[in-house]
Every structure is written in C-alpha cells, then in structure tokens.
Amino acid sequence: MPKITITEFERLLETEMPWALDSGLVLDEIGKGTAVMRLPYRKDMLRPGGTVSGPTMMMLADANMYAVVLSAVGEVKLAVTTSFNINFLHRPKPGEKFRRRP
C-alpha cells in the first residue's frame, strides 16, 4: 500500500507546485514504489522537427519519480531530485498514447 494517495499527491502539487498541475500532469495510478503519470499532449510541447521536446519528457519523468519516492516514504516535501540523466533513444511522435499495464 502506498504511503501517499493520488488525492494527497495532487493536494501537495496544488499547494507547493501549482505549475505542475497547470502543465496538465495527471497521476493515474500509485502503488508502493510505483506510479503511472501522463502528460496530455499539447502542440506547444513540440520542438522543431515535430518531436516532443526533451524538457517536456524530463519534466514528466522527474514528476513521476517524485510520486514514486513519495509512495514509499510518504509526504516529504523536500524529497528532491539530486541527479537526473536521460538518454533519448527514440524520437517520440506527437499525440496521445496511454496504455495501462496488463
């Protein structure tokens, strides 16, 4: 069982990081040590060449890891990212793609 619920996580974002909710982030599922988050597609997320921008993908990944960490430790507002590395190996196409795990 996660130590934070979706409602509690959304409340935390609303009070501490309203820009995250303004960006459209949606936490669909949370379990102890797991989270499924999505960022609904908007045209302003694209970079030249018609691909989703790196900063957009990194923001989603970072926010999702924040949910994962809080699912394990509870509401610790200052649980922050100290290091983050991502390798872009596939050019993401614009549009909605959301698949639930089986």
C-alpha positions as a Python dict, from the first residue, in 0.01 Angstrom:
ca = {
    (1, 'M'): (0, 0, 0),
    (2, 'P'): (143, 342, -94),
    (3, 'K'): (222, 593, 178),
    (4, 'I'): (55, 870, -23),
    (5, 'T'): (-269, 861, -221),
    (6, 'I'): (-339, 1019, -557),
    (7, 'T'): (-557, 1278, -382),
    (8, 'E'): (-282, 1361, -130),
    (9, 'F'): (-23, 1387, -407),
    (10, 'E'): (-246, 1619, -610),
    (11, 'R'): (-309, 1832, -300),
    (12, 'L'): (67, 1857, -246),
    (13, 'L'): (117, 1971, -605),
    (14, 'E'): (-168, 2219, -573),
    (15, 'T'): (-21, 2385, -264),
    (16, 'E'): (353, 2351, -328),
    (17, 'M'): (394, 2325, -707),
    (18, 'P'): (83, 2460, -882),
    (19, 'W'): (279, 2493, -1208),
    (20, 'A'): (290, 2112, -1225),
    (21, 'L'): (-88, 2088, -1232),
    (22, 'D'): (-104, 2384, -1469),
    (23, 'S'): (118, 2185, -1707),
    (24, 'G'): (-150, 1916, -1720),
    (25, 'L'): (24, 1636, -1529),
    (26, 'V'): (-214, 1356, -1430),
    (27, 'L'): (-129, 1083, -1179),
    (28, 'D'): (-337, 783, -1288),
    (29, 'E'): (-207, 512, -1054),
    (30, 'I'): (10, 490, -745),
    (31, 'G'): (132, 188, -554),
    (32, 'K'): (417, 137, -309),
    (33, 'G'): (722, 213, -523),
    (34, 'T'): (523, 262, -844),
    (35, 'A'): (337, 538, -1022),
    (36, 'V'): (177, 589, -1361),
    (37, 'M'): (162, 950, -1470),
    (38, 'R'): (80, 1110, -1801),
    (39, 'L'): (100, 1449, -1959),
    (40, 'P'): (-177, 1501, -2215),
    (41, 'Y'): (-40, 1615, -2548),
    (42, 'R'): (-41, 1982, -2648),
    (43, 'K'): (109, 2130, -2963),
    (44, 'D'): (327, 2365, -2756),
    (45, 'M'): (525, 2060, -2632),
    (46, 'L'): (683, 2014, -2975),
    (47, 'R'): (1030, 2119, -3074),
    (48, 'P'): (1143, 2190, -3429),
    (49, 'G'): (1117, 1873, -3634),
    (50, 'G'): (781, 1778, -3485),
    (51, 'T'): (901, 1573, -3189),
    (52, 'V'): (809, 1609, -2823),
    (53, 'S'): (1072, 1828, -2657),
    (54, 'G'): (1332, 1688, -2419),
    (55, 'P'): (1239, 1928, -2137),
    (56, 'T'): (877, 1809, -2161),
    (57, 'M'): (980, 1444, -2131),
    (58, 'M'): (1222, 1518, -1847),
    (59, 'M'): (957, 1712, -1654),
    (60, 'L'): (718, 1417, -1681),
    (61, 'A'): (987, 1167, -1578),
    (62, 'D'): (1100, 1380, -1284),
    (63, 'A'): (744, 1437, -1160),
    (64, 'N'): (669, 1065, -1190),
    (65, 'M'): (979, 975, -988),
    (66, 'Y'): (868, 1224, -721),
    (67, 'A'): (538, 1033, -698),
    (68, 'V'): (728, 702, -679),
    (69, 'V'): (951, 826, -396),
    (70, 'L'): (658, 969, -200),
    (71, 'S'): (466, 644, -247),
    (72, 'A'): (743, 475, -49),
    (73, 'V'): (827, 741, 212),
    (74, 'G'): (506, 943, 250),
    (75, 'E'): (465, 1318, 218),
    (76, 'V'): (818, 1451, 243),
    (77, 'K'): (804, 1787, 66),
    (78, 'L'): (1181, 1820, 41),
    (79, 'A'): (1239, 1481, -121),
    (80, 'V'): (1407, 1631, -425),
    (81, 'T'): (1595, 1516, -732),
    (82, 'T'): (1970, 1547, -682),
    (83, 'S'): (2078, 1391, -1011),
    (84, 'F'): (1891, 1312, -1331),
    (85, 'N'): (2019, 1170, -1657),
    (86, 'I'): (1814, 1066, -1958),
    (87, 'N'): (1915, 924, -2295),
    (88, 'F'): (1677, 998, -2580),
    (89, 'L'): (1697, 683, -2791),
    (90, 'H'): (1367, 711, -2973),
    (91, 'R'): (1208, 1017, -3129),
    (92, 'P'): (860, 1042, -2973),
    (93, 'K'): (582, 1132, -3211),
    (94, 'P'): (324, 1389, -3101),
    (95, 'G'): (-15, 1269, -2983),
    (96, 'E'): (-192, 1082, -2707),
    (97, 'K'): (-55, 742, -2611),
    (98, 'F'): (-160, 582, -2289),
    (99, 'R'): (-160, 211, -2230),
    (100, 'R'): (-240, 59, -1896),
    (101, 'R'): (-21, -222, -1788),
    (102, 'P'): (-182, -569, -1813),
}
